[in-house]
Amino acid sequence: MTSRICLVIPTLDQGGAEQQLCLLAAGLPRDQFDCHVVLLTRDGPRRRMLDEAGIPVKLIEKRWKVDPGSYFRLKRHLRKLAPDVVHTWLFAANSYGRAAAVAAGVRSVLGSERCVDPWKTTFHFAIDRYLAKHSQGLTTNSRGVQQFYARHGIPPTTFEIIPNGIAPAVHNDRCRQQVAQQLGIDPERRWIVAVGRLWPQKRYRDLIWAAEMLASLREDTTLVIIGDGPQAAELKRYRDAVSDRQRIRFVGQQENVVELLSHFDVFWIGSEYEGQSNALMEAMQAGLPVVASDIPGNRDLVAPNRNGCLVPCGDAATFAKQTHLLLESPETARQWGAVGKQRIATEFSVQQMIQRHVDYYLRFL
């Protein structure tokens, strides 16, 4: 007999949490679980993965920040679906989804906090604490997130830490020249890459300034920024004010990022906060040495002087300095990349992530 699991998330945008939910839904063993996905706000590009796996998806269409109608639609849907477990992801779904699941009489209600969230106010944390008391448990992907919420009143024992899973690397038979042509960059230069949504959390202004300092020092580096987002136009104007397009390239959203990464020399992530960055993990899987901001989510993945280095958040000069040292020491870069690649393979596979969720769900069935 299968157990019905309902996963609730705001959207299926190109985010890390959305990717992990889709990998989980598609990978849960069909002989044990009947998995359904509910989208609170809107659909998105990751829907294709669920459709290919035959996972039913229901869109609630929450329209406003406070939308009582969406709460009642979600509650009606959960009553009709009658899941054994509801597992909600991210703040809006955690709030509406857990409240609706409790009201619908779902036996086991779980939440998931995926990121350190400094944007939350006292009101948000009050909601988190209240709903945590009415949930059977919470999942998260890193100790940093667990510790962050412990400081805001949710006991650490409430959380089950299940690290993100990274799918096996896709075989890449394209040469550097082809990648250079696709991205519009000079194949003779040294390539630094940063991947992520263009918005304030990622602190791309710091990386742009670091890239300008590095390129001025060496005259042979290009920072390639892969991604799109609300800050795109502003960041391009900033790039044009302090540097040029040969030193810093915005290449937009790329469908095949994992296939491109192995052609780069160093990976940068300068985020102000993270849960557990999928982009960072994919770079490690590709064998890239990492220069990362010293924040809780990155500390879980980057072992200093083993697979990368941690730099004080916002310290553009140290980003440039550490990257220059790596580019001057190819053997160190190779060793760091190999250590990171091995760690992803042994500790962060998709199958491990799915099995940990299976074991967790079975506690409540």
C-alpha positions, 0 to 999 in steps of 0.5 A: 500500500502506498502513502500519499505525499503532498509537496507544497511550494510557491512556484516552480521558478529556476531556484534551488529549492524548486530544483530539489523539490522536483528531484525529490518528487520525481525520485520518490519510490512509486511502490511506497509513495503517491506523490502530488505537488501543489503550487501556491502562486504560479507555475514555472520552467521546472514544471517540465521535470514533474510532467516528464515524471508523471507527477500530478500538479495543482495550481492554487493561484495565490494573487496577493500577499494576503489572500484568504481565498487561496488559503480556502482553495488550498484547504479544499484541495487538501481535504479532497486529496487526503494526503498522509503527509503534507510537506511545505517548502519556503515561507509562503507555502510554509505559512498557507500550506501548513495552516491549511493542512492542519485545518484539513485534518492532515495527520502529519504536517511538515515544513522546510526552511531552505535558506537563512532569511535575514529579510524576515521581520518579527512578524514573520518569525512569530508565524514561523514559531507558531506553525512550528509548534503545530507541525510534526517536524521541519527539514532543512539543508544545512546546519547554518539554517538550523542555527539561524532559526534556533536564534529566532526561537525554533528548537534545533531538534525540530529540524532534520538536516537533509543536504541537497542532492546534485544529479550526476554530471552530464557528459560534455563533449564540447570544446572550449572554443565552442563554449567561448562562441556560445557565451561570447568570451575570448577563449585565450583569457582565464575564465571566472564564473558566478551563477545565480539570480541577479538580485541583492542577496548575491552581492554581484556588485562586490564580484564586479569590483573584485573582477575589475581589480583582478583583471587590472592586476593580471590583464587576462581574466574575464568574470562570466556572470550566468543568470538573470533577475531584477538587478540585471539592468542596474548591474550592467550599468555598474559594470559599464561604469567601473569596467568593460565587457571584456573583463566582465560578461553578463551572458543571461540564463543558460539552459546547460550550465552544468555542461559549461562549468568544467571549462572555467578556471575558478567559481565565485559566490559572494552571497550575503546569505544562503541555505545550501547553494546548488550552483556552488555544489554544481561547480564543485562537482565540475571540479572547480576550485571555489572562492566563496563568501564566509557565510554559514551556508557556504561553510558547510561546503567549502573546506578552506585550503582543501577545496576552496577558500572563504573570504569575508562577505563584501571583501572584493580585494580578497576575492581578487587576491585569492583568485590570483593566487589560484591562477598562479598555482595550477596544481593547487587549483587542480587539487582543490577541484578534485577534493570538491568533486569527490565530496559531492560524489560521496556526500551529496548525491540525489539518491542520498537526498531522496533516501533521507526524505524517505526515511524521514517520511516513514517516521510519520506513517 
